[in-house]
Structure formats: C-alpha cells, structure tokens
C-alpha cells in the first residue's frame, strides 16, 4: 500500500481521525502499533508476522546488552544480535542474487527460492542495527517493548523511510495543534506535488532507459538527465509524504533531502541526498571501518566499501553494486585531490556544482536500468552513438 494509492489516502485519514479524536492518550502508542500491523496485512504482507520474531529478538538482545557487565559476554550477545538482523536481510533480499552469481560462476542451475520479501525490510533492519549498536556503546537505554514496537511498526516510514533513530523518534512526540496540523498538511501537499505533478510528468521522457537496445544517443542522454530529476522528485516526494504523515501523528522523522543539485563535490552530494541513509552508512559502517583516520589508502578502501554497501542496499543486482563502486571511486578521487582545494572562489564552486551534477547523472546509468549489460549499452549509446 504505497503513498500514491487511494487506499493509503483513506487509511491515513481514518487512522488520523481515530488517533486524535477517539483513542485515549494512554492507548495512542498501542493504536499506532496496531495500525502498523493492519498496514502490513492490507498490503498482503503476512510474512511480516514472522519478522515480528526478529522484533522480539532485537528488543531482548538490547535488554541483555544493557544488563550484562562482562565485556566479552556483551560483545558475544551483540554479535549474535547483529548476525540475526543481517542474516534476515540477506535471506529475504539477496538469496536470489547470490544464487544467480553462483550459477554464473560455476555454470550450475539452482532452484528458484521465490522468497516473499517483507515490505520495508531494508529500512527496519538498518534501524535494528542502529538500535543494538547504540545500546552496546551506551548511547541509548532500552525503553519499553511498546516503544520499541512503535519504532518498528510506525507505518508512515515502513515503505520508503526515512531511516529513524530510536532515541530521537521516541522523544519527538508532541500534541497536534492548528499550527502543526497545517505544517504537516503542507509538507504532505508538497510531497504529492513532487510525486504526481513533477516526477510522474517526467517519467515518459525516461523510457529509453527501459529499452536501451532501441535508444539513440539523443534519447539516451535526454532520458538519463530526465531520470536524475524524476528520481529526486519521486523519492523526495515520498519522503515528504512520510515526514508530513508522521508529523500529523505527533512524531518527527529525519529530513531526507536538502537541495542535492547544488552540491559542489561528491561528499557534499551525499550529505544532501538520502540523508538518513547516508548518515547511517557514515555512523555505522564508515566510522567502524576507521573512516579517514588510518591513512589515505585505508580511506579510499573504506569509501569504496561503504558505497558498495550503499549500492547493494538499493537493489540486489550487479548494476547496483557497480553504481555504488562508481560513487565510491568518485568520493575517493575527491578526497585524494580536490578536497584540499577548499575555497570560497565562486567560479570554482560553480565548476564543482557542474562537475558533480554531471558525475551523479552519469552514474544513474547503472541505477536506472534492469541489468549491468543494459547499463553499459546506455553508456555506449551516450559516448559512441
């Protein structure tokens, strides 16, 4: 049940009205948890009930991490919790991808797994990793199981994020006022404008990316640039709808986009694009790998690794992996050379915006197509006609 459907519109209006007008204050959290379950069932996501066991596991692992004082035992419990979460993500999202790789490498035929992927698994598993990691390092304390389920089943962020941080989300509750109502309503309205008026209008111009074999050089270039804007307005629109709906239900979730097309370098771009995921990758992978503190070679390695993860997070395919590595190499090049050229010179800044915009646009060739082969066909059409 996506935000651009009439079913979601009716569902949100019904839950919003009941939440503020009928549900007593002491039961509001339980009500939102219940709507999360209903949301999954309406979407046909019965498999999410099995993932409820993962919610229980993560919650109690978090409690154990807080209670255990012995360092080695805490580390063991922490690893077990992370393994459960990561293996769940790999099982539901990447089994078919791994099977295809094995078939290609070893020339064997494997039976299709046909696994039903739970809605939003990329988002809630990353939220679980954040929760366990922050408890392990003493940044947060476990709350009630009710708070944890609210964090996990909060339906405005189930489909497309943004990726929440537990402590910030739970503490953000505020009562609805006339001012906050219109603020949330305007955010939602802007999100639907982004999605329906702009993104959907641009979509026909991107059709060459769906059939690169029949594309010309002109249609390939136009489609790729159009896709850059279409993806932004589509994803930013979804994010705004989620942010607005959450706000109308009394909670604040992270902003996901902040004028990414004025970024003057790749590093700045990723601080402005899909910000909740970029900051997650930085805090829970890049810093743990050593960040930029262990020399230039290690920094380059870390940047390529985190962006490879970034790519595979978006989709289980070689084209997404290459897209991530492409951006990792761009970040590495920037850190090795142009990062030292920090300047307020307007000409250099405008040149950086131009180069960054085109670098990002070219990378969508790997993201927007159905396979790595199709990506290279589009690039061949663009550069060689």
N, C-alpha and C positions, 0 to 999 in steps of 0.2 A: 504494500500500500504506500505508494510514493506521494510526495507532496503535490504533484501536479495532477492528481486524480480527484474526482468529485467525492469519492469515498473518504479520502483524507479530510477534505473540507468539512464534510458532515461530521466525521468522527471528532475532529478538533472542536468544532462548535459545541457538540453535545458534551464532551468531557470538560471543556472550559466552563460552560454554564453550570454543570453539575458541581464542578470543583469549587467554584466560588459561591454558589447560591444554595446548594443543598448539603454538601458534605461538611460535617462539623470539623473544627480546627484540629482536633485530636486524631482525626482519621484521614487527613488530607494526604499524608505520605502513603498510607496503605492504598488509598484510592488511585494515586498515580502509579503505584506498583501494579495494581490490578489492571489499569488501562494499558500498561506495557505488555502484560500477558495477552490481553484481548487484541492489542495491535498485532502481535505475532500470529495469533490464530486467524484473524481476518486476512492476513497476508498469506495464509496457508503454511505458516512456518511451525508446524508441530514439532519439528526436530529441535527447536529452541528449548523445549521442555527438558530434553536430555542434557542440554548445555546448562540447565539450572543446576545440575550436579556440580558443574565447574564453578558456578557462583558460590555454592556451599563450600566447596574445597578451598577456593581462594579466601573466602572470609575466615575460615577456621585456621588456615595456614597463617593468615595475618595475625590472628589472635595468639597463635603459638609463638610467632616471631616476637611479639611484644612481651610475652611472658618468660620465654627462655632467656637465661642469662649467659649460659655457656656459649662461647663464640663458635666453636666447631659445630655444635648441635644446631645453632641458629643458621649457620651457613648451609648445613645439610638440608634443613627444612626449607630454607629459601630456594635452594637449587631444585628441590622436589616440586615446589610450587611453580617456579618458572618453567620447569620441564613440562608440567601438566598443561599449562597455558599455551606454551609454544607448540607442543605436540598436537594439541587440539586444533590450532590454526593450520599447521602443516597438513594434518589429516583431512580436514574439511576443504581446504582451499588448494593444496598443492599436490595431492596424490596423483591426479590425472596428469599434471605437468611432469612430475617425476617419472611416471610410467612412460610418457612419451619420450623423455630423454633416454631412459633405459632401452626402449625399443630402437631408438635411432642409433645408439652407441653399440648395442650388442646384436642388432638385427633379429630381434625376437618379437613375438606377438603376445601381449599381455591382455587379460580380460579387462573390460571397462569397469571401473569402480562404481560409476553412476551415483556418487555421493551427493546428497542434498545439502548445499551449503547454507548454514544459518544466516539469516539476514543480519548484516552489520558485524559479522564476526571479526573483520579486520579492525573495526573500531573498538569493540568491547574487550577484545584480547589485549590490545595495547593499553587500554585503561586498567585492566587487571595487572599487567606488568608494572605499570606506574604505581599502582596501589601497594603491591608487595614490595617493590623496591624502596619506596618512600618509608614504609614501616620498618623495613630492615635497617635502613640508615637513620632511623629515628626522626624523620621529618614530619611524620604524622602518627597519630594514635588510632587504633581501631575504634570505630563507633558501633552502634547497634546494628544488628542484621537488617533491620528495617531501613536504616540509612544506606547500607551497602546495596540492598536490592533496589532502592530508589535510584542510586547512582548507576546501577547496571541496567535497569529496565525503563529509564526515563525516555519515553517514546519519541519526543522531538529530535533526539540525537541518534536514534537507532539506525536510521537509513544511511545518512551521509555525514555523520559527525555534527559539529566539530568534536575532537577528542577532548574530553573533560579531564580536569584534575580533581580528585575526590575532595580534598580539603577546601578548595575554592568553591566548588559546586555546592556542597552541603551548607557552607556558611553564607551563601549568597541569597538565601530566601528573604523575600520582602513581600509585604501585603500589596494587593492591587489598589492603585489609586487612579483617578481620572487621568493624571499626567502620565503614569506608567502605562495605562491602557493605550493611550494614543501613541506613545512612544513605541510600544511593541507592535501596534497595528501598522504604523508607518514603516517599520522595519520589514514586516511581512509583505506589505504592499510593494515595497521596493524590490523584495526578493522575487515576487511574482512578475513584476515588470521586467526585471533582468531575465527571468526564465522564458516567459511567454512572448514578450514584445521584442526583445533583442535576440536572445540565444536561438529561439525557435525560428526566427526570421532569417538568421544567418545559416541555419543548418543546410538548406538546399544548395548553398554555394560550396559546401564541403564534400559533395557527393563523389568527387574524383578520388578521394582517399579510400572509399569503399570498393572501388573497382580501378585500381591503378593501371591495370593492363591496357585499358581503353583511354586512359588520360593522355592529354597532350602536355607539353611543357607549360603552356599558359594556364591551363586548368589546374595543373599540379601546384603551381606557385600560388595562384589565387586561393585554391582550396586550403592550402597549408596556412596562409595568413588569416583566412577567414576562420579556420579551426581554432587558432590562437584566441581570437576574440569570443568565438562561440563557446569554447570550453570555459573561459573565465566567467562569462555572464551566466552560463548554465550552473557551474559549480558554486560561484559566488551567490547566485540566486537561491540555490538550495540551502546554502549556509545561512543566508539572511532569514529565510523562512524558519529554519530551525532555531536561530537565535531569537527571532521575534516570538515564536510559539513558546519557547522556554521562558522568555521574559513575561509573557501574559500569564504563565502558570506560576510566576513568582521566583524563577531561578535565572541566574546568569551563566551563560556558557561562552567559551572563548570566541573572539573575533577570528575569522579565518583568512581574510584578505585585506590588504592595505595598499592600494594603488601599486600593484606589482609592475605595471608597464613603465613606471618612471624610475625603476631600479637602474643604477648606473654600473652595476657589476653583478656577477652571478651570486655572490654571497648575499648581497642586499636583496636580490630577487627572492631567494629562499627565506628571507626574513619577512617578506611581504606576501608570498604565495603559500596557500595551505599552511598557515602559520601554526595551527595547533599540532599538525603532524611534524612540521619542520622543527619546532621547539622540542617535541617528544624525541625525535631522532637525535637531536643535539644532546639532550639531557640524559637519555637512557642507553644510547649506543656510542655516540661520538666521544663524549667525555669519558666513558668507561674504557674506551679503546686507547685513551691517552690524549685525545684531542690534538692540539698543536704544541704540546709540551715536550715532546720527545724527538725533536729534530724534524728537518724538512722531509726526509724520506718517509718516516713514520706518519707524518701529517698527510702526505699525498696518499699513502696506503689507506689511512683512516677515512679520508674523504671519498675515495673510490668505493670502499666497502660500505659506508653508510648510504651512499647514493644508490648502490646496487640493491641494498635492502629496501630503500625508498622505492625503487622501480618495481621490484617484485611485490611489494606491498600493494601496489596499484593493480597488478594483474599477474596471473600465473602464465607467463609466456616469455620466450627469449627476447621478443621485441621490447618488453618492459624492462628486462634485465639490461639490455644494451642501452635503452634510454637512460636508465639510472647511471650506468658507467659513463655514458656520454657527459652527463651533468657532473659526475664526479671528476672527470678529467678537466672539465671547464673550471670547476672550483679549484682544482689542484694548480692549473695554469695561472689562475688569478692570484692564488696565494704565493706562488713562486716568483711572480714578476710584478704584475700591476698593482698588487696590494701596497707595495712600497711607494707607489706614486699618489698617495693621498694628497689631494689638492682641492682648493676651492675655485680653481680656474673653471669658468663657465663653459668654455669651449671643450675642455677635456671631459667635463661632466656630461655635456650633451653627446659627445662622441661615445662615451661609455654607455649611455642610455640606448643609443642607436645600435651599438655592437651587441649589447646584452639582449635587446629585444629580438634582433635577428638570430642570435645564437639560440635563444629559447624557442623561437618559431621553428627553426630548422629541426630542433630536437623532437618536435611533435610528430615528425615523420615516423618515428619509432613507436610513438604512443597511440596514434590515431588509426593505425592500420591493424589488420587482423593477424598478421604474421610478420616475422622478420624478413621473409622474402618479399612481401608486399612493401615493407618499409624501404628496402633497397631499390625496388622498382620505382617508387616515387622519387627517391633521391636521384636515381639515374635520369628520370624524365626531367627533373629540375635542372640538373647540371649539364646534361648532354642532349636534351631534347627528345 
